Amino acid sequence: MRVWKMMDSESITQVSVVTRFFRRLSQGWYIVTYALGIYHLNLLIAFLTPKVDPGLQEDMDDGPGLPTKASEEFRPFIRRLPEFKFWYSATKAIMIAMACTFFDAFNIPVFWPILLLYFFTLFCITMKRQIKHMLKYGYLPWTRGKTIYHGKEDSGKVIQVK
């Protein structure tokens, strides 16, 4: 109950609009939903990919990239699609999909289980390829948490000064 007191009328309106949109998508609009899913998958792949592909960097040397050997210097992971542009593009795509649901021309009757199966197959194949690329060139597009530094081991000897 406290949560609803903290939310203003604008937030409640936004939640209501998004809820109505997803309820409307569940009643049809499979092509719109499929196109939105494919676009979001494309954004995710661009978000997880480095700006300079290490496989192509071996052929050309025109800028900083990821280190491929332990002897190379550390270079930070630079995304092909920065986080802000990722969220901005995803939000824009949802707004366009919302607008498409207002026109019956986009409500094409299709057998939705085929689209769902095709989407999951495409997702699995694409992510498998992306994970193999990450493992091959040794990069992770996310951090593993805070680095913990350890000091020297204690020798166990106590030195008393008199």
DSSP file with accessible surface (Angstrom, degrees, kcal/mol):
  #  RESIDUE AA STRUCTURE BP1 BP2  ACC     N-H-->O    O-->H-N    N-H-->O    O-->H-N    TCO  KAPPA ALPHA  PHI   PSI    X-CA   Y-CA   Z-CA
    1    1 A M     >        0   0  174      0, 0.0     4,-1.1     0, 0.0     3,-0.2   0.000 360.0 360.0 360.0 -34.5    0.0    0.0    0.0
    2    2 A R  H  >  +     0   0  200      1,-0.2     4,-1.4     2,-0.2     5,-0.1   0.833 360.0  60.3 -65.4 -32.7    2.9    2.3    0.7
    3    3 A V  H  > S+     0   0   92      1,-0.2     4,-1.4     2,-0.2     3,-0.2   0.915 102.0  51.5 -61.9 -43.5    4.3    1.9   -2.8
    4    4 A W  H  4 S+     0   0  146      1,-0.2    -1,-0.2     2,-0.2    -2,-0.2   0.837 106.3  54.7 -66.4 -29.2    1.1    3.3   -4.3
    5    5 A K  H  < S+     0   0  169     -4,-1.1    -1,-0.2     1,-0.2    -2,-0.2   0.850 107.5  50.8 -70.5 -31.9    1.2    6.4   -2.1
    6    6 A M  H  < S+     0   0  149     -4,-1.4     2,-0.3    -3,-0.2    -2,-0.2   0.770  95.0  84.7 -77.0 -25.5    4.8    7.1   -3.4
    7    7 A M  S  < S-     0   0   53     -4,-1.4     2,-0.1    -5,-0.1     0, 0.0  -0.598  72.7-142.4 -80.0 135.4    3.9    6.8   -7.0
    8    8 A D     >  -     0   0   87     -2,-0.3     4,-1.8     1,-0.1     3,-0.2  -0.341  31.0 -96.7 -88.0 175.4    2.5    9.9   -8.7
    9    9 A S  H  > S+     0   0   96      1,-0.2     4,-2.2     2,-0.2     5,-0.2   0.839 121.9  58.1 -65.1 -30.4   -0.3    9.9  -11.2
   10   10 A E  H  > S+     0   0  123      2,-0.2     4,-2.3     1,-0.2    -1,-0.2   0.924 106.6  47.6 -66.0 -42.1    2.2   10.1  -14.1
   11   11 A S  H  > S+     0   0   39      2,-0.2     4,-2.5     1,-0.2     5,-0.2   0.902 111.1  50.8 -65.2 -40.9    3.9    6.9  -13.1
   12   12 A I  H  X S+     0   0   71     -4,-1.8     4,-2.4     1,-0.2    -1,-0.2   0.913 110.0  50.8 -64.4 -38.8    0.5    5.1  -12.7
   13   13 A T  H  X S+     0   0   84     -4,-2.2     4,-2.5     2,-0.2    -2,-0.2   0.921 110.2  49.3 -64.4 -43.1   -0.5    6.3  -16.2
   14   14 A Q  H  X S+     0   0  107     -4,-2.3     4,-2.3     2,-0.2     5,-0.2   0.924 111.8  47.8 -63.4 -43.7    2.8    4.9  -17.6
   15   15 A V  H  X S+     0   0   71     -4,-2.5     4,-2.5     1,-0.2    -1,-0.2   0.910 112.2  51.0 -63.1 -40.0    2.3    1.6  -15.9
   16   16 A S  H  X S+     0   0   42     -4,-2.4     4,-2.5    -5,-0.2    -2,-0.2   0.917 110.0  48.6 -64.4 -42.5   -1.3    1.4  -17.2
   17   17 A V  H  X S+     0   0   71     -4,-2.5     4,-2.2     2,-0.2    -2,-0.2   0.929 113.4  46.4 -64.8 -44.8   -0.3    2.2  -20.8
   18   18 A V  H  X S+     0   0   60     -4,-2.3     4,-2.4     2,-0.2     5,-0.2   0.918 112.3  51.2 -66.0 -39.7    2.4   -0.5  -20.8
   19   19 A T  H  X S+     0   0   67     -4,-2.5     4,-2.2    -5,-0.2    -2,-0.2   0.927 110.9  48.0 -63.0 -43.9    0.1   -3.0  -19.2
   20   20 A R  H  X S+     0   0  170     -4,-2.5     4,-2.3     2,-0.2    -1,-0.2   0.880 109.8  54.1 -63.8 -37.0   -2.6   -2.3  -21.8
   21   21 A F  H  X S+     0   0   10     -4,-2.2     4,-2.2     2,-0.2    -2,-0.2   0.950 111.1  43.7 -62.3 -48.5    0.0   -2.6  -24.6
   22   22 A F  H  X S+     0   0  110     -4,-2.4     4,-1.5     1,-0.2    -1,-0.2   0.851 112.5  53.0 -69.8 -31.0    1.2   -6.1  -23.4
   23   23 A R  H  X S+     0   0  142     -4,-2.2     4,-0.5    -5,-0.2    -1,-0.2   0.906 109.8  49.1 -66.1 -39.0   -2.4   -7.2  -22.9
   24   24 A R  H >< S+     0   0   85     -4,-2.3     3,-1.0     1,-0.2    -2,-0.2   0.886 107.8  54.2 -67.5 -37.3   -3.1   -6.1  -26.5
   25   25 A L  H >< S+     0   0   13     -4,-2.2     3,-1.2     1,-0.2    -1,-0.2   0.834 101.9  58.5 -65.0 -31.3   -0.1   -8.0  -27.7
   26   26 A S  H 3< S+     0   0   83     -4,-1.5    -1,-0.2     1,-0.2    -2,-0.2   0.664 100.3  58.6 -73.1 -12.5   -1.4  -11.2  -26.1
   27   27 A Q  T << S-     0   0  137     -3,-1.0     2,-0.3    -4,-0.5    -1,-0.2   0.276 129.3 -62.9 -97.5  10.6   -4.6  -10.9  -28.2
   28   28 A G  S <  S+     0   0    4     -3,-1.2     5,-0.1     1,-0.1    -1,-0.1  -0.998  83.0 123.1 146.1-146.6   -2.8  -11.0  -31.5
   29   29 A W     >  +     0   0    9     -2,-0.3     4,-2.2     1,-0.1     5,-0.2   0.874  34.1 156.4  58.5  40.4   -0.3   -8.7  -33.2
   30   30 A Y  H  >  +     0   0   69     78,-0.3     4,-2.7     1,-0.2     5,-0.2   0.864  67.6  53.2 -69.3 -33.8    2.2  -11.6  -33.5
   31   31 A I  H  > S+     0   0   56     77,-0.3     4,-2.7    75,-0.3    -1,-0.2   0.918 110.1  48.2 -67.6 -40.4    4.1  -10.0  -36.4
   32   32 A V  H  > S+     0   0   12     74,-0.4     4,-2.4     2,-0.2    -2,-0.2   0.935 114.0  46.9 -63.6 -44.3    4.6   -6.8  -34.4
   33   33 A T  H  X S+     0   0   56     -4,-2.2     4,-2.5     2,-0.2    -2,-0.2   0.915 112.8  49.5 -64.6 -42.0    5.8   -8.8  -31.4
   34   34 A Y  H  X S+     0   0   53     -4,-2.7     4,-2.6     2,-0.2     5,-0.2   0.928 111.5  48.1 -63.9 -45.4    8.1  -10.9  -33.5
   35   35 A A  H  X S+     0   0   56     -4,-2.7     4,-2.4     1,-0.2    -1,-0.2   0.906 111.7  50.5 -62.9 -40.0    9.7   -7.9  -35.2
   36   36 A L  H  X S+     0   0   22     -4,-2.4     4,-2.5    -5,-0.2    -2,-0.2   0.919 111.1  48.9 -63.8 -42.6   10.1   -6.2  -31.8
   37   37 A G  H  X S+     0   0   19     -4,-2.5     4,-2.2     2,-0.2    -2,-0.2   0.911 111.2  48.8 -64.0 -42.4   11.8   -9.4  -30.5
   38   38 A I  H  X S+     0   0   50     -4,-2.6     4,-2.3     2,-0.2    -1,-0.2   0.914 111.9  49.5 -64.8 -40.9   14.2   -9.7  -33.5
   39   39 A Y  H  X S+     0   0   92     -4,-2.4     4,-2.3    -5,-0.2    -2,-0.2   0.924 110.9  49.4 -65.0 -41.8   15.1   -6.0  -33.2
   40   40 A H  H  X S+     0   0   56     -4,-2.5     4,-2.4     2,-0.2    -1,-0.2   0.877 109.7  52.3 -65.4 -35.4   15.8   -6.4  -29.4
   41   41 A L  H  X S+     0   0   15     -4,-2.2     4,-2.4     2,-0.2    -2,-0.2   0.920 108.8  50.5 -64.2 -41.5   18.0   -9.5  -30.2
   42   42 A N  H  X S+     0   0   99     -4,-2.3     4,-2.1     1,-0.2    -2,-0.2   0.909 110.8  48.9 -62.3 -41.9   19.9   -7.4  -32.7
   43   43 A L  H  X S+     0   0   11     -4,-2.3     4,-2.2     2,-0.2    -1,-0.2   0.905 109.8  52.2 -64.0 -41.4   20.4   -4.7  -30.1
   44   44 A L  H  X S+     0   0   51     -4,-2.4     4,-2.0     2,-0.2    -2,-0.2   0.919 109.1  49.1 -62.7 -42.5   21.6   -7.2  -27.6
   45   45 A I  H  X S+     0   0   14     -4,-2.4     4,-1.0     1,-0.2    -1,-0.2   0.925 112.0  48.4 -63.9 -42.3   24.2   -8.7  -29.9
   46   46 A A  H  < S+     0   0   15     -4,-2.1    35,-1.1     1,-0.2    34,-0.7   0.868 111.0  52.3 -65.3 -32.5   25.5   -5.2  -30.8
   47   47 A F  H  < S+     0   0   30     -4,-2.2    -1,-0.2     1,-0.2    -2,-0.2   0.860 112.0  44.7 -70.9 -34.3   25.6   -4.5  -27.0
   48   48 A L  H  < S+     0   0   17     -4,-2.0    -1,-0.2    -5,-0.2    -2,-0.2   0.577  98.4  88.1 -87.0  -9.1   27.7   -7.6  -26.3
   49   49 A T  S  < S-     0   0   11     -4,-1.0    31,-2.5    -3,-0.3    32,-0.4  -0.700  80.8-115.9 -94.5 140.0   30.1   -7.2  -29.2
   50   50 A P  B     -A   79   0A   4      0, 0.0    29,-0.3     0, 0.0     3,-0.1  -0.357  21.7-120.4 -70.2 154.5   33.3   -5.2  -28.9
   51   51 A K  S    S+     0   0  140     27,-3.1     2,-0.6     1,-0.2    28,-0.1   0.901 106.3  40.5 -61.9 -42.1   33.7   -2.1  -31.0
   52   52 A V  S    S-     0   0   48     26,-0.3    14,-0.4    12,-0.0    -1,-0.2  -0.942  91.4-132.3-110.4 117.2   36.8   -3.5  -32.7
   53   53 A D    >>  -     0   0   49     -2,-0.6     4,-1.6     1,-0.2     3,-0.5  -0.542   6.7-146.9 -70.9 122.6   36.5   -7.2  -33.5
   54   54 A P  H 3> S+     0   0    1      0, 0.0     4,-0.9     0, 0.0    -1,-0.2   0.825  97.1  58.5 -61.7 -29.4   39.6   -9.0  -32.4
   55   55 A G  H 34 S+     0   0   15      1,-0.2     4,-0.3     2,-0.2     3,-0.1   0.862 112.0  39.3 -66.9 -35.6   39.3  -11.5  -35.3
   56   56 A L  H X> S+     0   0  100     -3,-0.5     4,-1.4     1,-0.2     3,-0.7   0.708 104.0  69.5 -85.2 -20.8   39.5   -8.7  -37.8
   57   57 A Q  H 3< S+     0   0   19     -4,-1.6    -2,-0.2     1,-0.2    -1,-0.2   0.784  87.2  66.3 -70.3 -24.9   42.1   -6.7  -35.9
   58   58 A E  T 3< S+     0   0  134     -4,-0.9    -1,-0.2     1,-0.2    -2,-0.1   0.853 105.5  44.5 -62.1 -32.2   44.7   -9.4  -36.7
   59   59 A D  T <4 S+     0   0  132     -3,-0.7     2,-0.4    -4,-0.3    -2,-0.2   0.864 124.1  27.1 -80.1 -38.0   44.4   -8.3  -40.3
   60   60 A M     <  -     0   0  104     -4,-1.4     2,-0.5     3,-0.0    -1,-0.2  -0.964  60.0-156.7-129.9 144.9   44.5   -4.6  -39.8
   61   61 A D        +     0   0  145     -2,-0.4    -4,-0.1     1,-0.1    -3,-0.1  -0.727  42.3 132.5-120.2  83.2   46.0   -2.4  -37.1
   62   62 A D        -     0   0  125     -2,-0.5    -1,-0.1     1,-0.2    -5,-0.0   0.078  68.7 -15.7-123.4  27.0   44.0    0.9  -37.0
   63   63 A G  S    S-     0   0   35     -6,-0.1    -1,-0.2    -3,-0.1     2,-0.0  -0.921  86.5 -46.0 160.1 175.5   43.2    1.4  -33.4
   64   64 A P        +     0   0   91      0, 0.0     2,-0.2     0, 0.0    -2,-0.1  -0.349  57.3 155.8 -70.7 149.4   43.0    0.1  -29.9
   65   65 A G        -     0   0   10    -14,-0.1   -12,-0.1    -2,-0.0     3,-0.0  -0.805  46.1 -52.3-150.5-165.2   41.2   -3.2  -29.3
   66   66 A L        -     0   0   14    -14,-0.4     2,-0.2    -2,-0.2     8,-0.1  -0.539  56.9-108.7 -81.5 143.8   41.1   -6.1  -26.9
   67   67 A P        -     0   0   38      0, 0.0    -1,-0.1     0, 0.0     3,-0.1  -0.537  29.6-174.4 -71.2 135.4   44.3   -7.8  -25.9
   68   68 A T        +     0   0   55     -2,-0.2     2,-0.3     1,-0.1    -2,-0.0   0.548  67.4  48.1-106.0 -10.4   44.5  -11.3  -27.4
   69   69 A K  S >  S-     0   0  136      4,-0.1     3,-1.1     1,-0.1    -1,-0.1  -0.917  82.1-121.2-128.6 155.7   47.7  -12.4  -25.6
   70   70 A A  T 3  S+     0   0  111     -2,-0.3    -1,-0.1     1,-0.2     4,-0.0   0.783 110.7  59.6 -66.8 -25.2   48.8  -12.2  -22.0
   71   71 A S  T 3  S+     0   0  112      2,-0.0    -1,-0.2    -3,-0.0     2,-0.1   0.654  87.6  93.4 -79.6 -14.6   51.8  -10.1  -22.9
   72   72 A E  S <  S-     0   0   61     -3,-1.1     3,-0.1     1,-0.1     2,-0.0  -0.402  85.6 -99.1 -77.3 158.1   49.7   -7.3  -24.4
   73   73 A E        -     0   0  139      1,-0.1     2,-0.3    -2,-0.1    -1,-0.1  -0.306  44.0 -93.3 -73.2 158.7   48.6   -4.3  -22.4
   74   74 A F        -     0   0  168     -8,-0.1    -1,-0.1    -7,-0.0    -8,-0.1  -0.537  40.9-175.0 -75.0 132.4   45.2   -4.1  -20.9
   75   75 A R        -     0   0   60     -2,-0.3     3,-0.1    -3,-0.1    -3,-0.0  -0.999  27.2-116.1-126.3 132.0   42.6   -2.3  -23.0
   76   76 A P        -     0   0   81      0, 0.0     2,-0.5     0, 0.0     0, 0.0  -0.233  34.5 -98.1 -67.5 156.1   39.1   -1.7  -21.6
   77   77 A F        -     0   0   51     63,-0.1     2,-0.6   -27,-0.1   -12,-0.0  -0.622  39.6-167.9 -75.7 118.0   36.1   -3.3  -23.2
   78   78 A I        -     0   0   86     -2,-0.5   -27,-3.1   -26,-0.1   -26,-0.3  -0.954  15.7-135.8-110.4 122.0   34.5   -0.8  -25.6
   79   79 A R  B     -A   50   0A  61     -2,-0.6   -32,-0.1   -29,-0.3   -31,-0.1  -0.431   9.3-136.6 -77.6 150.3   31.0   -1.8  -26.8
   80   80 A R  S    S+     0   0  137    -31,-2.5   -33,-0.2   -34,-0.7    -1,-0.1   0.868 104.4  34.1 -68.8 -37.1   29.9   -1.5  -30.4
   81   81 A L  S    S-     0   0   27    -35,-1.1    -1,-0.3   -32,-0.4     5,-0.1  -0.949  93.3-134.9-119.5 108.6   26.6   -0.1  -29.0
   82   82 A P     >  -     0   0   61      0, 0.0     4,-2.2     0, 0.0     5,-0.1  -0.186  23.9-109.5 -61.1 159.0   26.9    1.9  -25.8
   83   83 A E  H  > S+     0   0  116      1,-0.2     4,-2.5     2,-0.2     5,-0.3   0.882 115.8  51.5 -60.3 -43.3   24.5    1.3  -23.0
   84   84 A F  H  > S+     0   0  161      1,-0.2     4,-2.7     2,-0.2    -1,-0.2   0.941 111.9  46.4 -61.7 -44.5   22.6    4.5  -23.3
   85   85 A K  H  > S+     0   0  124      1,-0.2     4,-2.6     2,-0.2    -1,-0.2   0.852 110.1  55.9 -66.2 -32.8   22.0    4.0  -27.0
   86   86 A F  H  X S+     0   0   28     -4,-2.2     4,-2.3     2,-0.2    -2,-0.2   0.962 113.0  39.2 -60.9 -52.6   21.0    0.4  -26.3
   87   87 A W  H  X S+     0   0  145     -4,-2.5     4,-2.4     2,-0.2     5,-0.2   0.886 116.0  52.2 -68.0 -37.0   18.2    1.5  -23.9
   88   88 A Y  H  X S+     0   0  129     -4,-2.7     4,-2.5    -5,-0.3    -1,-0.2   0.944 112.4  44.6 -63.7 -45.5   17.2    4.5  -26.0
   89   89 A S  H  X S+     0   0   18     -4,-2.6     4,-2.4     2,-0.2    -2,-0.2   0.891 113.0  51.3 -67.0 -38.1   16.8    2.3  -29.1
   90   90 A A  H  X S+     0   0    9     -4,-2.3     4,-2.0    -5,-0.2    -1,-0.2   0.923 112.2  46.4 -65.7 -41.5   14.9   -0.4  -27.2
   91   91 A T  H  X S+     0   0   72     -4,-2.4     4,-2.3     2,-0.2    -2,-0.2   0.913 111.9  51.0 -66.0 -42.1   12.5    2.2  -25.8
   92   92 A K  H  X S+     0   0   99     -4,-2.5     4,-2.3     1,-0.2    -1,-0.2   0.909 109.1  51.5 -61.6 -40.4   12.0    3.8  -29.2
   93   93 A A  H  X S+     0   0   13     -4,-2.4     4,-2.6     1,-0.2    -1,-0.2   0.893 108.6  50.8 -65.1 -39.0   11.3    0.3  -30.7
   94   94 A I  H  X S+     0   0   46     -4,-2.0     4,-2.5     2,-0.2    -1,-0.2   0.913 109.9  50.3 -65.2 -39.5    8.7   -0.4  -28.0
   95   95 A M  H  X S+     0   0  101     -4,-2.3     4,-2.2     2,-0.2    -2,-0.2   0.908 111.2  48.1 -65.3 -39.9    7.0    3.0  -28.7
   96   96 A I  H  X S+     0   0  103     -4,-2.3     4,-2.2     2,-0.2    -2,-0.2   0.914 111.1  50.8 -66.4 -40.5    6.9    2.2  -32.4
   97   97 A A  H  X S+     0   0    7     -4,-2.6     4,-1.2     2,-0.2    -2,-0.2   0.894 108.7  52.4 -63.7 -37.9    5.5   -1.2  -31.7
   98   98 A M  H  < S+     0   0   20     -4,-2.5     3,-0.5     1,-0.2     4,-0.3   0.924 109.4  48.8 -60.6 -44.2    2.8    0.4  -29.5
   99   99 A A  H >< S+     0   0   46     -4,-2.2     3,-1.4     1,-0.2    -2,-0.2   0.875 106.4  57.3 -64.9 -35.3    1.9    2.8  -32.4
  100  100 A C  H >< S+     0   0   28     -4,-2.2     3,-1.4     1,-0.3     6,-0.4   0.792  95.5  65.0 -66.6 -27.0    1.7   -0.2  -34.8
  101  101 A T  T 3< S+     0   0    3     -4,-1.2    -1,-0.3    -3,-0.5    -2,-0.2   0.618  90.1  66.7 -73.2  -8.9   -0.9   -1.9  -32.6
  102  102 A F  T <  S+     0   0  150     -3,-1.4     2,-0.5    -4,-0.3    -1,-0.3   0.577  93.0  69.6 -83.8 -10.1   -3.3    1.0  -33.3
  103  103 A F    X   -     0   0  123     -3,-1.4     3,-1.4    -4,-0.2     4,-0.2  -0.941  69.8-151.1-114.2 127.6   -3.5    0.0  -37.0
  104  104 A D  G >  S+     0   0  127     -2,-0.5     3,-1.2     1,-0.3    -1,-0.1   0.657  89.2  77.9 -69.4 -14.8   -5.3   -3.2  -38.1
  105  105 A A  G 3  S+     0   0   85      1,-0.3    -1,-0.3     3,-0.1    -4,-0.1   0.790  93.4  51.1 -64.8 -25.7   -3.0   -3.5  -41.1
  106  106 A F  G <  S+     0   0   92     -3,-1.4     2,-1.5    -6,-0.4   -74,-0.4   0.493  85.8  89.6 -89.2  -5.3   -0.3   -4.9  -38.8
  107  107 A N    <   +     0   0   63     -3,-1.2    -1,-0.2    -4,-0.2    -3,-0.1  -0.566  60.2 171.6 -91.3  72.8   -2.5   -7.5  -37.2
  108  108 A I        -     0   0   83     -2,-1.5     2,-0.4     1,-0.1   -77,-0.3  -0.687  35.9-119.1 -86.5 128.9   -1.7  -10.2  -39.7
  109  109 A P        +     0   0  121      0, 0.0     2,-0.3     0, 0.0    -1,-0.1  -0.548  48.3 156.2 -72.8 121.3   -3.1  -13.7  -38.8
  110  110 A V        -     0   0   51     -2,-0.4     2,-1.1     0, 0.0   -80,-0.1  -0.930  54.2 -99.6-136.8 163.2   -0.2  -16.1  -38.5
  111  111 A F    >>  -     0   0  142     -2,-0.3     3,-1.1     1,-0.2     4,-1.0  -0.745  39.0-160.4 -84.9  99.9    0.3  -19.4  -36.6
  112  112 A W  H 3> S+     0   0  126     -2,-1.1     4,-2.5     1,-0.2     5,-0.2   0.767  79.2  66.0 -63.2 -30.0    2.2  -18.0  -33.6
  113  113 A P  H 3> S+     0   0   45      0, 0.0     4,-2.7     0, 0.0    -1,-0.2   0.892 100.7  53.3 -61.2 -31.0    3.9  -21.2  -32.4
  114  114 A I  H <> S+     0   0  102     -3,-1.1     4,-2.6     2,-0.2     5,-0.2   0.932 110.0  46.8 -65.7 -44.1    5.9  -21.3  -35.6
  115  115 A L  H  X S+     0   0   35     -4,-1.0     4,-2.5     2,-0.2    -1,-0.2   0.909 113.1  49.5 -63.2 -40.6    7.1  -17.7  -35.0
  116  116 A L  H  X S+     0   0   78     -4,-2.5     4,-2.4     2,-0.2     5,-0.2   0.935 112.3  46.9 -65.2 -45.2    7.9  -18.5  -31.4
  117  117 A L  H  X S+     0   0  114     -4,-2.7     4,-2.4    -5,-0.2    -2,-0.2   0.923 113.3  49.2 -62.7 -42.3    9.9  -21.7  -32.3
  118  118 A Y  H  X S+     0   0  129     -4,-2.6     4,-2.7    -5,-0.2    -2,-0.2   0.911 110.6  51.0 -65.2 -39.5   11.8  -19.8  -35.0
  119  119 A F  H  X S+     0   0   43     -4,-2.5     4,-2.8     2,-0.2    -2,-0.2   0.937 111.6  46.1 -64.5 -45.9   12.6  -16.9  -32.6
  120  120 A F  H  X S+     0   0  109     -4,-2.4     4,-2.6     2,-0.2    -1,-0.2   0.892 112.9  50.4 -66.8 -36.2   14.0  -19.3  -30.0
  121  121 A T  H  X S+     0   0   64     -4,-2.4     4,-2.5    -5,-0.2     5,-0.2   0.945 112.7  46.3 -63.5 -46.3   16.0  -21.2  -32.6
  122  122 A L  H  X S+     0   0   51     -4,-2.7     4,-2.5     1,-0.2     5,-0.2   0.916 112.8  50.8 -62.0 -42.0   17.4  -17.9  -33.9
  123  123 A F  H  X S+     0   0   73     -4,-2.8     4,-2.7    -5,-0.2     5,-0.3   0.935 111.8  46.7 -61.8 -47.9   18.2  -16.7  -30.4
  124  124 A C  H  X S+     0   0   79     -4,-2.6     4,-2.3     2,-0.2    -2,-0.2   0.923 114.2  46.4 -63.2 -45.1   20.0  -19.9  -29.4
  125  125 A I  H  X S+     0   0  107     -4,-2.5     4,-2.1    -5,-0.2    -1,-0.2   0.933 115.2  46.7 -64.2 -43.3   22.1  -20.1  -32.6
  126  126 A T  H  X S+     0   0   22     -4,-2.5     4,-2.3    -5,-0.2    -2,-0.2   0.924 114.2  46.1 -66.2 -44.8   23.0  -16.4  -32.4
  127  127 A M  H  X S+     0   0   32     -4,-2.7     4,-2.8    -5,-0.2     5,-0.2   0.870 110.0  54.7 -69.4 -34.0   23.9  -16.5  -28.7
  128  128 A K  H  X S+     0   0  131     -4,-2.3     4,-2.3    -5,-0.3    -1,-0.2   0.941 110.5  46.1 -61.8 -44.2   25.9  -19.8  -29.2
  129  129 A R  H  X S+     0   0  153     -4,-2.1     4,-2.0     1,-0.2    -2,-0.2   0.915 113.6  49.3 -64.0 -40.6   28.0  -18.0  -31.9
  130  130 A Q  H  X S+     0   0   10     -4,-2.3     4,-2.3     2,-0.2    -2,-0.2   0.915 111.3  48.2 -67.4 -41.3   28.4  -14.9  -29.7
  131  131 A I  H  X S+     0   0   85     -4,-2.8     4,-2.5     2,-0.2     5,-0.2   0.904 110.1  52.2 -67.5 -38.7   29.6  -17.0  -26.7
  132  132 A K  H  X S+     0   0  129     -4,-2.3     4,-2.5    -5,-0.2    -1,-0.2   0.911 109.5  50.2 -61.0 -40.5   32.0  -19.0  -28.8
  133  133 A H  H  X S+     0   0   42     -4,-2.0     4,-2.0     2,-0.2    -2,-0.2   0.914 110.3  50.2 -63.9 -41.3   33.4  -15.6  -30.0
  134  134 A M  H  X>S+     0   0   10     -4,-2.3     5,-1.6     1,-0.2     4,-1.0   0.913 113.4  45.0 -63.2 -44.0   33.8  -14.4  -26.4
  135  135 A L  H  <5S+     0   0  136     -4,-2.5    -2,-0.2     2,-0.2    -1,-0.2   0.885 110.8  54.1 -68.7 -37.3   35.6  -17.6  -25.4
  136  136 A K  H  <5S+     0   0  153     -4,-2.5    -2,-0.2     1,-0.2    -1,-0.2   0.913 120.1  30.7 -63.8 -42.8   37.9  -17.6  -28.4
  137  137 A Y  H  <5S-     0   0   30     -4,-2.0    -1,-0.2    -5,-0.2    -2,-0.2   0.420 106.9-123.4-101.5   1.6   39.1  -14.0  -27.9
  138  138 A G  T  <5 +     0   0   65     -4,-1.0     2,-0.4     1,-0.2    -3,-0.2   0.899  60.3 132.6  66.0  47.3   38.9  -14.0  -24.1
  139  139 A Y      < -     0   0   12     -5,-1.6    -1,-0.2    -6,-0.1    -2,-0.1  -0.951  37.5-162.5-128.8 150.6   36.6  -11.1  -23.4
  140  140 A L        -     0   0   58     -2,-0.4   -63,-0.1     2,-0.1     4,-0.1  -1.000  14.8-148.1-126.9 131.1   33.6  -10.6  -21.2
  141  141 A P  S    S+     0   0    3      0, 0.0     2,-0.3     0, 0.0   -62,-0.1   0.379  81.6  52.8 -81.7   8.6   31.3   -7.6  -21.8
  142  142 A W  S    S-     0   0  138    -94,-0.1     2,-0.2     3,-0.0    -2,-0.1  -0.923  86.6-107.8-136.5 163.7   30.4   -7.4  -18.1
  143  143 A T        -     0   0  125     -2,-0.3     3,-0.1     1,-0.1     0, 0.0  -0.606  13.7-141.2 -92.1 154.3   32.4   -7.2  -14.8
  144  144 A R        -     0   0  217      1,-0.4     2,-0.2    -2,-0.2    -1,-0.1   0.256  59.1 -88.0 -95.8   9.1   32.7  -10.0  -12.4
  145  145 A G  S    S-     0   0   50      2,-0.0    -1,-0.4     0, 0.0     2,-0.2  -0.566  72.8 -22.3 112.7-176.6   32.4   -7.8   -9.3
  146  146 A K        -     0   0  195     -2,-0.2     2,-0.3    -3,-0.1     0, 0.0  -0.459  66.2-118.6 -72.3 135.7   34.9   -6.0   -7.2
  147  147 A T        -     0   0   90     -2,-0.2     2,-0.6     1,-0.0    -1,-0.1  -0.555  23.6-146.8 -74.7 132.1   38.5   -7.2   -7.4
  148  148 A I        -     0   0  127     -2,-0.3     2,-0.4     2,-0.0    -1,-0.0  -0.899   9.5-154.5-104.1 123.0   39.8   -8.4   -4.0
  149  149 A Y        -     0   0  198     -2,-0.6     2,-0.4     0, 0.0    -2,-0.0  -0.794   5.3-153.9 -98.2 136.8   43.5   -7.8   -3.4
  150  150 A H        -     0   0  165     -2,-0.4     3,-0.1     1,-0.1    -2,-0.0  -0.896   7.6-140.0-111.0 141.9   45.4  -10.0   -1.0
  151  151 A G        -     0   0   73     -2,-0.4     3,-0.1     1,-0.2    -1,-0.1  -0.057  44.9 -59.8 -82.4-170.1   48.5   -9.0    0.9
  152  152 A K        -     0   0  210      1,-0.1    -1,-0.2    -2,-0.0     2,-0.1  -0.377  64.0 -96.0 -70.6 153.8   51.6  -11.1    1.5
  153  153 A E        -     0   0  190      1,-0.1     2,-0.3    -3,-0.1    -1,-0.1  -0.389  40.7-107.5 -70.1 147.1   51.2  -14.3    3.5
  154  154 A D        -     0   0  143      1,-0.1    -1,-0.1    -2,-0.1     0, 0.0  -0.575  19.1-150.2 -75.6 131.7   51.8  -14.2    7.2
  155  155 A S        -     0   0   95     -2,-0.3    -1,-0.1     2,-0.2     3,-0.1   0.685  29.0-128.7 -77.0 -20.4   55.0  -15.9    8.1
  156  156 A G        +     0   0   58      1,-0.3     2,-0.4    -3,-0.0    -1,-0.1   0.355  67.4 124.0  91.3  -9.4   53.8  -16.9   11.6
  157  157 A K        -     0   0  169      2,-0.0     2,-0.5     1,-0.0    -1,-0.3  -0.730  49.7-150.9 -89.0 132.8   56.8  -15.5   13.4
  158  158 A V        -     0   0  123     -2,-0.4     2,-0.6    -3,-0.1    -1,-0.0  -0.907   6.4-157.8-103.9 125.8   56.2  -12.9   16.1
  159  159 A I        -     0   0  148     -2,-0.5     2,-0.5     2,-0.0    -2,-0.0  -0.907   5.8-162.0-106.2 121.1   59.0  -10.4   16.6
  160  160 A Q        -     0   0  162     -2,-0.6     2,-0.5     2,-0.0    -2,-0.0  -0.877   4.9-152.3-104.3 133.4   59.0   -8.7   20.0
  161  161 A V              0   0  137     -2,-0.5    -2,-0.0     0, 0.0     0, 0.0  -0.872 360.0 360.0-105.5 127.9   60.9   -5.5   20.4
  162  162 A K              0   0  236     -2,-0.5    -2,-0.0     0, 0.0     0, 0.0  -0.695 360.0 360.0-105.0 360.0   62.3   -4.7   24.0
